[in-house]
Amino acid sequence: MQIDEIIKTAAETKVPDWLENHPHNSEDRRNEKTNAIYLAKNHLSWNGQLQSAGTFTFDKRLILTKDGLTRSEWLLPELFSAAEISYHNNDSWKEGYFQFAVGVKNS
């Protein structure tokens, strides 16, 4: 996805009508300081023939969840252990899986 516009819901007085039912515009999310809705460009800036966003066709190989664990416990390749991942640190790496931060809120 190539971003065209970011709507920071806490700063906006009203989001566009067509986004009224967006999950990030719900009452419980709307006033969170870091909550935002990202709008995609229509086409990629470096290739106007391609759309800048889309959806994946389901493929089991795209599932991050480690078999038998919860959706927040991911099986990531070892190369990710050197990457900086927002809201995470070395303690996020458990034996055999990566613990994704669930419900993280910035104050």
PAZAVO-927772 format. One record per residue: residue in one letter; chain; x, z, y of N, C-alpha, C in turn. Coordinates in pm, 1 decimal. Atoms other than C-alpha are relative to their C-alpha. Last residue first. Layout:
+------+-------+----------+----------+----------+----------+----------+----------+----------+----------+----------+
| rest | kette |       nx |       nz |       ny |      cax |      caz |      cay |       cx |       cz |       cy |
+------+-------+----------+----------+----------+----------+----------+----------+----------+----------+----------+
|    A |     A |        X |        Z |        Y |        X |        Z |        Y |        X |        Z |        Y |
...
+------+-------+----------+----------+----------+----------+----------+----------+----------+----------+----------+
END
This chain:
+------+-------+----------+----------+----------+----------+----------+----------+----------+----------+----------+
| rest | kette |       nx |       nz |       ny |      cax |      caz |      cay |       cx |       cz |       cy |
+------+-------+----------+----------+----------+----------+----------+----------+----------+----------+----------+
|    S |     A |     61.3 |    -82.3 |   -104.7 |      8.7 |   2644.4 |    748.7 |     53.8 |    -38.1 |    135.3 |
|    N |     A |    -95.5 |    -41.7 |   -103.3 |     72.4 |   2377.5 |    492.4 |    -71.0 |     85.3 |    101.9 |
|    K |     A |     47.9 |      7.7 |   -136.7 |   -155.9 |   2366.2 |    192.3 |    109.1 |     46.0 |     94.0 |
|    V |     A |    -96.5 |    -42.0 |   -101.1 |    -57.1 |   2287.5 |   -163.9 |    -59.7 |    -17.1 |    137.8 |
|    G |     A |     63.4 |    -75.7 |   -107.1 |   -360.4 |   2262.9 |   -393.0 |     96.1 |     50.9 |    105.0 |
|    V |     A |    144.3 |     16.4 |    -10.6 |   -161.2 |   2161.2 |   -699.6 |    -52.5 |     85.7 |    114.1 |
|    A |     A |     60.0 |   -103.4 |    -85.8 |    213.7 |   2118.2 |   -683.0 |   -146.6 |    -29.3 |     20.1 |
|    F |     A |     45.2 |     51.8 |   -129.1 |    317.7 |   1895.7 |   -976.5 |    -67.0 |    113.1 |     77.7 |
|    Q |     A |    123.1 |    -65.7 |    -45.7 |    499.8 |   2079.8 |  -1254.1 |    -33.0 |    -49.3 |    140.4 |
|    F |     A |     -7.5 |    -26.8 |   -143.6 |    753.2 |   1838.5 |  -1407.8 |   -133.5 |     59.7 |     43.1 |
|    Y |     A |     94.5 |     62.7 |    -92.2 |    782.3 |   1845.1 |  -1789.3 |     28.6 |     39.1 |    145.0 |
|    G |     A |     76.8 |    109.9 |     55.6 |    992.5 |   1922.9 |  -2096.1 |   -100.1 |    -65.6 |     92.4 |
|    E |     A |    -53.5 |     53.6 |    124.6 |   1122.8 |   2265.0 |  -1996.3 |    -94.2 |   -107.1 |    -54.7 |
|    K |     A |     16.1 |    -95.6 |    109.4 |   1009.9 |   2304.1 |  -1638.2 |     60.1 |    -60.9 |   -125.8 |
|    W |     A |    -41.5 |     57.8 |    127.9 |   1118.7 |   2111.4 |  -1329.3 |     -2.4 |    109.0 |   -104.9 |
|    S |     A |    110.2 |     83.9 |     46.4 |    918.1 |   2236.7 |  -1030.9 |     31.2 |    -63.1 |   -135.9 |
|    D |     A |     88.7 |    -81.3 |     83.7 |   1173.3 |   2516.8 |   -989.2 |   -119.9 |    -79.2 |    -52.2 |
|    N |     A |    -50.2 |     -1.2 |    137.7 |   1421.5 |   2253.7 |   -862.7 |    -86.7 |     81.9 |    -93.8 |
|    N |     A |   -141.5 |    -33.9 |      3.5 |   1207.0 |   2202.1 |   -553.2 |     44.2 |      2.3 |   -146.0 |
|    H |     A |    -59.2 |    -39.6 |    127.0 |    867.3 |   2056.2 |   -468.8 |    146.9 |     36.0 |     17.8 |
|    Y |     A |     58.4 |   -126.4 |     45.9 |    637.3 |   2019.3 |   -165.4 |     58.5 |     49.8 |   -132.1 |
|    S |     A |     68.7 |    -88.1 |    -94.7 |    743.6 |   1654.7 |   -114.2 |    -61.0 |    121.0 |    -68.8 |
|    I |     A |    143.0 |     23.3 |     11.5 |    965.5 |   1509.6 |   -390.8 |    -70.4 |    102.5 |     87.9 |
|    E |     A |     71.1 |    -99.9 |    -79.0 |   1338.3 |   1477.4 |   -324.7 |   -148.0 |    -36.3 |     -3.6 |
|    A |     A |     78.5 |     44.7 |   -115.6 |   1480.5 |   1271.7 |   -610.8 |    -60.4 |    119.1 |     74.1 |
|    A |     A |    -88.3 |      4.4 |   -116.9 |   1760.1 |   1393.2 |   -840.9 |    -74.2 |    -38.0 |    127.9 |
|    S |     A |    -46.8 |   -135.8 |    -27.0 |   1518.9 |   1504.1 |  -1116.1 |     93.4 |      5.0 |    120.7 |
|    F |     A |     77.1 |    -60.8 |   -108.0 |   1343.6 |   1165.3 |  -1093.1 |     51.7 |    139.0 |     36.7 |
|    L |     A |    -51.5 |     47.8 |   -128.7 |   1621.1 |   1001.0 |  -1300.1 |    -75.2 |     59.5 |    118.9 |
|    E |     A |   -107.5 |    -87.3 |    -50.7 |   1520.1 |   1221.6 |  -1595.4 |     49.9 |    -43.3 |    138.3 |
|    P |     A |   -135.3 |     31.9 |     45.7 |   1200.8 |   1017.6 |  -1649.9 |    103.2 |     88.7 |     70.8 |
|    L |     A |    -71.6 |     93.2 |    -86.7 |    880.0 |   1201.5 |  -1562.5 |    137.2 |    -29.9 |    -58.6 |
|    L |     A |   -117.9 |     42.7 |     72.7 |    635.5 |   1364.2 |  -1802.7 |     66.7 |   -107.8 |     85.4 |
|    W |     A |    -34.8 |    140.5 |     15.9 |    391.5 |   1535.3 |  -1573.7 |    124.9 |    -20.1 |    -83.6 |
|    E |     A |   -125.1 |    -12.2 |     74.3 |    214.8 |   1868.9 |  -1578.5 |     41.4 |   -139.2 |    -47.3 |
|    S |     A |   -106.1 |    -33.3 |    -95.4 |    -52.4 |   1863.9 |  -1305.7 |    135.5 |     16.5 |    -67.9 |
|    R |     A |    -31.5 |    114.4 |    -87.2 |   -302.9 |   1674.5 |  -1522.9 |    111.1 |     29.5 |     99.4 |
|    T |     A |     98.2 |     25.3 |   -104.6 |   -289.5 |   1952.1 |  -1784.4 |     44.9 |   -115.8 |     88.1 |
|    L |     A |     -9.3 |    -90.8 |   -114.1 |    -81.8 |   1938.0 |  -2102.5 |   -105.3 |    -37.2 |    104.5 |
|    G |     A |     34.2 |   -136.1 |     36.1 |   -138.3 |   1789.7 |  -2450.3 |      5.5 |    100.2 |    114.2 |
|    D |     A |     99.5 |    -19.0 |    105.8 |     42.5 |   1464.2 |  -2379.7 |    -19.5 |    147.8 |    -30.6 |
|    K |     A |    -62.8 |    -12.6 |    131.4 |    244.6 |   1481.9 |  -2056.3 |   -109.2 |     29.4 |   -102.8 |
|    T |     A |     22.6 |   -125.4 |     70.9 |     41.6 |   1361.7 |  -1759.6 |     66.2 |     -0.7 |   -136.8 |
|    L |     A |   -111.8 |    -91.5 |    -19.0 |    200.4 |   1067.5 |  -1575.2 |    -13.0 |    127.3 |    -82.9 |
|    I |     A |     42.0 |   -140.2 |     -4.7 |    -36.5 |    799.8 |  -1705.4 |    122.6 |     90.0 |     10.9 |
|    L |     A |      2.7 |    -45.2 |   -138.7 |     83.4 |    447.8 |  -1615.6 |    -38.9 |    147.1 |     14.0 |
|    R |     A |   -137.6 |    -19.2 |    -46.4 |    190.6 |    364.3 |  -1974.7 |      6.4 |     49.4 |    145.0 |
|    K |     A |    -45.0 |   -133.5 |     39.2 |   -171.0 |    417.6 |  -2086.0 |    142.1 |     29.2 |     49.7 |
|    D |     A |    -99.7 |     17.2 |    104.1 |   -265.6 |    105.0 |  -1892.7 |     54.1 |    138.3 |    -30.8 |
|    F |     A |    -39.6 |   -113.8 |     81.6 |   -567.6 |     82.8 |  -1669.7 |     98.4 |    -41.5 |   -107.7 |
|    T |     A |     75.9 |     16.0 |    123.0 |   -560.7 |   -214.2 |  -1431.7 |     47.2 |    113.2 |    -90.7 |
|    F |     A |    -68.2 |     28.5 |    125.4 |   -417.4 |    -81.4 |  -1109.9 |   -102.3 |    -28.8 |   -108.7 |
|    T |     A |     18.3 |    -97.6 |    106.1 |   -597.5 |   -106.2 |   -778.7 |     78.4 |    -43.5 |   -123.5 |
|    G |     A |     80.7 |     45.3 |    112.0 |   -522.4 |   -281.1 |   -452.7 |    -16.4 |    112.4 |   -100.3 |
|    A |     A |     48.4 |   -110.5 |     83.1 |   -337.1 |   -258.8 |   -126.6 |    -83.7 |    -57.5 |   -112.7 |
|    S |     A |    -92.0 |   -114.3 |     -9.2 |   -130.5 |   -481.6 |    105.8 |    -45.7 |    120.4 |    -81.1 |
|    Q |     A |     69.8 |   -115.4 |    -55.4 |   -295.8 |   -807.9 |      5.0 |     94.6 |    120.0 |     -1.7 |
|    L |     A |     32.3 |   -110.2 |     90.5 |    -49.2 |  -1090.8 |    -55.7 |    -74.9 |    111.4 |     72.3 |
|    Q |     A |     80.0 |     51.6 |    110.5 |    -30.9 |  -1431.3 |    116.0 |    -48.0 |    112.3 |    -93.4 |
|    G |     A |    140.6 |      8.9 |    -37.9 |     83.0 |  -1276.0 |    444.9 |    -91.7 |    -54.6 |   -108.1 |
|    N |     A |     55.5 |    110.1 |     78.4 |    416.7 |  -1185.4 |    286.3 |   -150.6 |     -3.7 |     23.7 |
|    W |     A |   -107.0 |     91.2 |     38.9 |    650.7 |   -964.1 |    492.5 |    -47.6 |   -115.5 |    -88.6 |
|    S |     A |    -65.6 |     54.0 |   -119.4 |    373.0 |   -785.3 |    683.2 |    107.5 |   -101.9 |    -36.1 |
|    L |     A |   -135.3 |    -50.9 |    -19.9 |    166.1 |   -742.6 |    368.4 |     66.2 |    -66.2 |    120.1 |
|    H |     A |   -101.9 |     73.5 |     74.6 |   -199.6 |   -832.8 |    408.4 |    137.3 |     59.0 |     31.0 |
|    N |     A |     67.1 |    101.6 |     82.3 |   -516.6 |   -652.7 |    515.7 |     99.1 |    -73.9 |    -89.1 |
|    K |     A |      3.2 |    129.3 |    -68.2 |   -322.1 |   -347.4 |    632.0 |    -75.5 |    -97.3 |    -90.6 |
|    A |     A |    -96.2 |    104.7 |     33.7 |   -417.6 |    -29.6 |    453.3 |    -12.6 |   -119.1 |     93.8 |
|    L |     A |     65.7 |    130.9 |      9.2 |   -594.5 |    269.9 |    603.3 |    106.1 |   -107.2 |    -21.5 |
|    Y |     A |    -90.3 |    112.5 |    -22.3 |   -457.6 |    617.3 |    536.8 |    -75.2 |   -130.2 |    -23.0 |
|    I |     A |     50.4 |    116.0 |     73.3 |   -694.1 |    911.9 |    577.1 |     90.0 |   -117.4 |     38.2 |
|    A |     A |      3.1 |    130.9 |    -66.5 |   -530.6 |   1236.4 |    683.0 |    -61.8 |   -103.6 |    -92.5 |
|    N |     A |     93.9 |     95.0 |     60.1 |   -525.8 |   1608.6 |    608.0 |     -4.0 |   -130.5 |     79.5 |
|    T |     A |    -71.9 |    114.8 |     55.6 |   -209.4 |   1788.5 |    723.5 |    -91.7 |   -105.5 |    -61.1 |
|    K |     A |    -96.3 |     57.0 |    -93.7 |   -376.4 |   2036.0 |    959.9 |     68.2 |   -126.9 |    -51.8 |
|    E |     A |   -135.1 |    -32.9 |     45.0 |   -672.9 |   2097.2 |    733.5 |    100.1 |    -75.8 |     86.9 |
|    N |     A |    -78.0 |    -71.0 |   -101.6 |   -986.0 |   2055.7 |    945.6 |    136.8 |     47.7 |    -47.0 |
|    R |     A |     -5.8 |     61.4 |   -131.5 |  -1157.2 |   1783.2 |    740.4 |     93.3 |     69.7 |     99.6 |
|    R |     A |   -130.0 |     63.9 |    -21.9 |  -1079.1 |   1913.3 |    393.5 |     23.2 |    -40.2 |    145.3 |
|    D |     A |   -109.2 |    -87.5 |     42.3 |  -1360.0 |   2168.0 |    332.2 |    138.5 |    -59.9 |     22.8 |
|    E |     A |    -12.2 |   -120.5 |    -83.6 |  -1612.5 |   1977.6 |    541.6 |    118.6 |     86.1 |    -37.6 |
|    S |     A |     94.6 |   -105.6 |     38.0 |  -1549.5 |   1646.6 |    363.5 |     25.9 |    125.0 |     85.0 |
|    N |     A |     83.1 |    -29.6 |   -116.2 |  -1363.8 |   1370.8 |    550.8 |   -102.2 |    109.5 |    -32.3 |
|    H |     A |    -82.8 |    -68.1 |    -99.4 |  -1080.4 |   1354.4 |    297.6 |    -74.5 |     26.3 |    130.3 |
|    P |     A |    -32.4 |   -137.4 |     41.0 |  -1335.2 |   1277.4 |     24.5 |     84.5 |     77.0 |    101.1 |
|    H |     A |   -133.1 |     -3.9 |     60.6 |  -1462.6 |    969.9 |    218.4 |     33.8 |    145.1 |    -36.4 |
|    N |     A |      5.8 |    -63.4 |    132.2 |  -1837.9 |    993.1 |    282.3 |    134.1 |      3.4 |    -72.8 |
|    E |     A |     71.2 |   -127.6 |     -5.3 |  -1819.8 |    927.3 |    660.6 |     -0.6 |     73.4 |   -134.4 |
|    L |     A |    -80.2 |    -98.7 |     72.2 |  -1555.6 |    657.9 |    621.0 |    -69.1 |    135.8 |     -9.2 |
|    W |     A |    -19.6 |     49.1 |    136.0 |  -1789.0 |    367.1 |    713.1 |     87.6 |     92.7 |    -84.1 |
|    D |     A |    117.7 |    -20.0 |     84.9 |  -1905.6 |    565.2 |   1016.4 |     23.6 |    -41.7 |   -145.2 |
|    P |     A |     94.4 |    112.3 |      0.2 |  -1556.1 |    570.7 |   1168.8 |   -113.4 |     24.0 |    -99.6 |
|    V |     A |    -59.0 |    113.9 |     70.1 |  -1405.1 |    921.0 |   1186.5 |   -100.5 |   -114.7 |      5.1 |
|    K |     A |     88.3 |     62.4 |     98.2 |  -1530.5 |   1154.3 |   1454.0 |     74.8 |   -115.1 |    -65.2 |
|    T |     A |    132.1 |    -57.2 |    -24.2 |  -1360.8 |   1400.0 |   1690.9 |   -100.7 |    -57.0 |    -98.9 |
|    E |     A |    104.1 |     96.6 |    -36.4 |  -1024.5 |   1313.9 |   1540.4 |   -132.4 |     71.2 |     27.0 |
|    A |     A |    -17.1 |     40.0 |   -139.4 |   -741.8 |   1568.0 |   1547.3 |   -110.5 |    -92.7 |     48.4 |
|    A |     A |     11.3 |   -120.5 |    -82.4 |   -836.3 |   1750.8 |   1227.1 |      7.8 |    -34.6 |    148.6 |
|    T |     A |    138.0 |    -45.7 |    -14.1 |   -907.4 |   1416.8 |   1055.8 |    -15.2 |    123.3 |     87.6 |
|    K |     A |    -20.2 |   -143.0 |     23.3 |   -569.0 |   1262.0 |   1117.0 |   -132.6 |     68.8 |     30.0 |
|    I |     A |    100.9 |    -79.2 |    -71.6 |   -658.1 |    893.4 |   1083.1 |     22.5 |    145.4 |    -37.9 |
|    I |     A |     15.8 |   -133.8 |     56.1 |   -351.3 |    691.3 |    989.8 |   -101.0 |     74.0 |     86.2 |
|    E |     A |     46.7 |   -105.6 |    -90.8 |   -355.6 |    315.9 |   1054.3 |    -10.6 |    131.4 |    -76.3 |
|    D |     A |     32.8 |     58.0 |   -129.9 |   -202.5 |     -1.6 |    908.4 |    -32.7 |    110.2 |    100.2 |
|    I |     A |     92.0 |    -70.9 |    -88.8 |    -28.5 |    139.5 |    602.5 |    -16.1 |    -72.3 |    133.1 |
|    Q |     A |    -66.8 |     -1.0 |   -129.2 |    126.9 |    -88.5 |    342.7 |   -101.2 |     52.4 |    101.2 |
|    M |     A |     84.9 |      0.0 |   -118.3 |      0.0 |      0.0 |      0.0 |     88.7 |      0.0 |    123.6 |
+------+-------+----------+----------+----------+----------+----------+----------+----------+----------+----------+
END
